[in-house]
């Protein structure tokens, strides 16, 4: 008997499956084996974001849980997945500088922000006319190696099936069934594809397409993440990844010339010396963002054996480990889900059929 059938082997499905297996559950994870948004994502973890320098909700809880999870996985697989690296936040206006200055007086932000550097301080090969500061407790997750390691683990554990999933193959009565599997529950972790899910498509998703470039260069840059509206991650001395574009209209996985041009133009504003660039990779995918910026976790209003674990958007690397634990608590012990992520908040408005 299978306890949980999990649909989708992105970061959400993989970390939830890992958590449930650690607790002794029998799971099967179904995936079509194609590239998903988690594999394309930079896996950036940045506790303080936006022009107003706002702390991510619950980051004081989410970040320790994420680090613990990724270090536990690193220990198990004998491979580092989370790279801690400070971030230089390059101000683009006096307004951003002033917003950062206000945050520095707030004790809640002191663990995440260093002092603002004076306007005259120069970093080789970077333009910083409005100054900059260094953000602490930032880093990035090597999502593709992590997902590959987990896939191999699931296969070895007889917990993985590669298949094109068809919703019509699910039977709700007399017992829950998909093909030859009779799970106790099915959990959908399918990213933006959930907008096609017949049971959960009415949830207020707000998918966003993002494009990312991997580039080779010959210019000396600091060994730090750069944030200048877009972001830059140094992979090694001569290789960087930059992103991400933001497109709500063209929800597909096609890499575009316009996306590439926008990313390179933004990069040239902060580092005009980065001219001899070689494009190594250009990727695009769609993030499963939500209207209220909170995840979608919980059970269908009318079909309690169907559940969803989705909607982490651009903050999946930070949010998913802690939420995996909470959902496992709810699935196995009946513990209440936090209201902020529980899809019960949408029962009245989005489950009216």
GUKOLZA-417085 format. One record per residue (C-alpha): x, y, z; residue in three letters. Coordinates in steps of 0.25 Angstrom, whole numbers, plus 2048, in hexadecimal, padded with zeros to 3 digits. Each point is the difference from the previous one (the first is absolute). Example, Ala and Ser with C-alpha at 12.3 -4.5 7.8 and 13.67 -1.06 7.14 Angstrom:
REM residues 2
8317EE81FALA/80680E7FESER/
END
This chain:
REM residues 353
800800800UNK/80580E7FCUNK/7FE80B80AUNK/80280C7F7UNK/8018017F1UNK/80780D7FDUNK/7FF8067F2UNK/80C8087FCUNK/80F7FF803UNK/80380F801UNK/80680580DUNK/7F2800807UNK/7FD7F27FDUNK/80E7FB802UNK/80280680EUNK/7F27FC804UNK/8037F27FCUNK/80D800807UNK/7F980580DUNK/7F67F57FFUNK/8097F57FDUNK/80980480CUNK/7F37FE808UNK/7FE7F27FCUNK/7F68037F5UNK/7FF7F87F3UNK/7FF80A7F4UNK/8007FF7F1UNK/80480D7F9UNK/7FC8017F1UNK/80780A7F7UNK/8018017F1UNK/80F802800UNK/80080D7F9UNK/80680D805UNK/7F880780AUNK/80180E806UNK/8087FB80CUNK/80B7FB7F7UNK/80180D7F9UNK/7FF80980DUNK/80C806806UNK/7FC7FB80EUNK/80380E805UNK/7FE80280FUNK/7FF80F804UNK/7F980380DUNK/7FE80F7FDUNK/7FA8047F3UNK/7FA80B7F7UNK/80380F7FFUNK/7FA80280EUNK/80A7F5806UNK/7F57F8806UNK/8037F3808UNK/7F97F47FAUNK/7F57FB808UNK/8047F780CUNK/80E8007FBUNK/8067FE80EUNK/7F87F3800UNK/8027FC7F2UNK/80F8027FEUNK/8057F780BUNK/7F67F57FBUNK/8058017F2UNK/80F800804UNK/7FE7F4809UNK/7F97F97F5UNK/80A8027F5UNK/80C7FD80AUNK/7F97F3803UNK/7FE7FD7F2UNK/80F8037FDUNK/8047F780BUNK/7F87F57FBUNK/8048017F1UNK/80E805804UNK/7FF80C7F7UNK/7FE80F803UNK/7F38057FBUNK/7FE80E807UNK/80B80A7FDUNK/80080B80AUNK/80680D7FAUNK/7FE80F804UNK/7F88097F7UNK/80480E7FCUNK/7F38087FEUNK/80380B7F6UNK/7F780C802UNK/7F98057F3UNK/7FB80D806UNK/80080980CUNK/7F37FA804UNK/8067F2802UNK/80B806808UNK/7F7807809UNK/7F77F4802UNK/80D7F7803UNK/80480B80AUNK/7F37FF807UNK/8017F1802UNK/80E801806UNK/7FA80780CUNK/7F67F4802UNK/8057F5809UNK/7F87F57F8UNK/8098037F4UNK/80E800807UNK/8027F17FDUNK/7FE8027F1UNK/80680E7FDUNK/80E805801UNK/80380F800UNK/7FE8097F3UNK/80D8027F9UNK/80380F7FDUNK/7FD8057F2UNK/80E8027FDUNK/8047F2803UNK/8037F97F3UNK/8007F17FCUNK/8087FC7F4UNK/7F87FF7F3UNK/7F3804807UNK/7F880D7FFUNK/7FA80380EUNK/7FC80F7FEUNK/7F67FF80CUNK/8097F7809UNK/7FD7F2805UNK/7FF7F780CUNK/8037F2803UNK/7F57F7803UNK/8037F4809UNK/7FA7F2801UNK/7FE7FF7F1UNK/8047F57F7UNK/7FA7F77F5UNK/7FC7F17FFUNK/8067F77F5UNK/7F27FC7FCUNK/8037F77F4UNK/80B7F8807UNK/7F77FE80CUNK/7F47FC7F8UNK/8097F67F8UNK/8057FA80DUNK/7F27FF806UNK/7FB7FA7F3UNK/80A7F5801UNK/7FD7FE80FUNK/7F17FE7FCUNK/8037F67F5UNK/8097F8809UNK/7F580080AUNK/7F67FB7F6UNK/7F880E802UNK/8018067F2UNK/7F87FE7F4UNK/8038087F3UNK/7F38027F9UNK/7F780A7F9UNK/7F680380AUNK/7F28007FBUNK/7F580580AUNK/7F67F77F9UNK/8077F4805UNK/7FC80480FUNK/7F57F8805UNK/7F980680DUNK/7F67F4802UNK/7FE7F6806UNK/80F802804UNK/80A80A7FCUNK/8097FB7F5UNK/80A8047F5UNK/8037F57F6UNK/8057F4809UNK/80280980CUNK/7F680180CUNK/80580B809UNK/7FA80580CUNK/80180E7FBUNK/8058077F3UNK/80880D802UNK/8028097F4UNK/80E8077FFUNK/8008047F2UNK/80480F7FFUNK/7F98097F7UNK/7F97F47F9UNK/7F680080BUNK/7F980B7F9UNK/7FB7F47F7UNK/7FD7F780CUNK/7F17FD800UNK/7FF80080FUNK/80980C803UNK/8008097F4UNK/7F780A806UNK/80A80480BUNK/80580E7FDUNK/80E7FD7FAUNK/80780B7FAUNK/80B7F97F7UNK/80C8087FCUNK/80A7FC7F5UNK/80F802803UNK/80C7FF7F7UNK/80E7FE805UNK/80E8017F9UNK/80D7F9803UNK/80C8077FBUNK/80F7FF7FFUNK/80880D802UNK/80F805801UNK/7FD80B80AUNK/80480080FUNK/7F3800809UNK/7FE7FF80FUNK/7FD7F2804UNK/7F3804805UNK/7F18007FCUNK/7FC80D7F9UNK/7F3806801UNK/7FD80C7F7UNK/7F17FE7FEUNK/8047F37F9UNK/80A7F6806UNK/80E7FB7FCUNK/8057F3806UNK/80F7FD7FEUNK/8027F17FDUNK/80F8017FFUNK/80B80B7FCUNK/7FB8017F2UNK/7F17FB800UNK/7F4807805UNK/7F17FD800UNK/7F780D7FEUNK/7F1801801UNK/7F5800801UNK/7F68077F6UNK/7F1802805UNK/7F57FD7F6UNK/7F27FD804UNK/7FB8007F1UNK/8077F57F9UNK/7FF7F4809UNK/8097F67F8UNK/80E7FB802UNK/8068067F3UNK/80D808801UNK/7FE80D7F9UNK/80980B7FAUNK/7F980B807UNK/8027F980EUNK/80F7FE7FDUNK/80180F7FBUNK/7F980580DUNK/8097F8809UNK/80D8047F9UNK/7FC80F800UNK/7FD80080FUNK/80E7F9802UNK/80780B7F7UNK/7FA80B809UNK/8087FB80CUNK/80C7FA7F9UNK/8038067F2UNK/80D7FA800UNK/7FA7F27FFUNK/8008007F1UNK/8077F47FBUNK/7F57F6804UNK/7FD7F27FBUNK/7F27FB801UNK/8017F2806UNK/7F17FD803UNK/7F38077FFUNK/7F47FA808UNK/7F2804802UNK/7F57FA809UNK/7F3804807UNK/80080380FUNK/7F37FB808UNK/7FE80E807UNK/7F3803807UNK/7F780C801UNK/80280280FUNK/80F7FC7FFUNK/7FD7F480AUNK/8017F17FCUNK/7F47F77FEUNK/8007F4809UNK/7F57F7805UNK/7F47F87FBUNK/7F58027F6UNK/7F3804806UNK/7F87F57FBUNK/80B7F57FDUNK/8087FF80DUNK/8097F57FAUNK/80580A7F6UNK/80A80A805UNK/80980B7FAUNK/80E805804UNK/80480B7F7UNK/80080F7FDUNK/80E804806UNK/8048097F5UNK/80E806800UNK/8027FC80EUNK/7FF7F1800UNK/80E7FE804UNK/7FE80880DUNK/7F17FB803UNK/7FF7F27FCUNK/8087F980BUNK/7F880680BUNK/7F37FE7F9UNK/8037F17FDUNK/8027FE80FUNK/7F3807803UNK/7F87F87F5UNK/8067F3805UNK/7FB80380EUNK/7F28037FAUNK/8007F37F8UNK/8057F780AUNK/7FC80680DUNK/7F48097FDUNK/80780C804UNK/7FA80D7FBUNK/8068077F5UNK/80480F801UNK/7F58087FBUNK/8098087F7UNK/8037F47F7UNK/7F37F8802UNK/7F78007F4UNK/7F4801809UNK/80280F7FFUNK/7FB7FE7F2UNK/7F47F6802UNK/7F580A7FFUNK/8058087F4UNK/8077F57F8UNK/7F97F3802UNK/7F28047FDUNK/7FD7F67F5UNK/
END
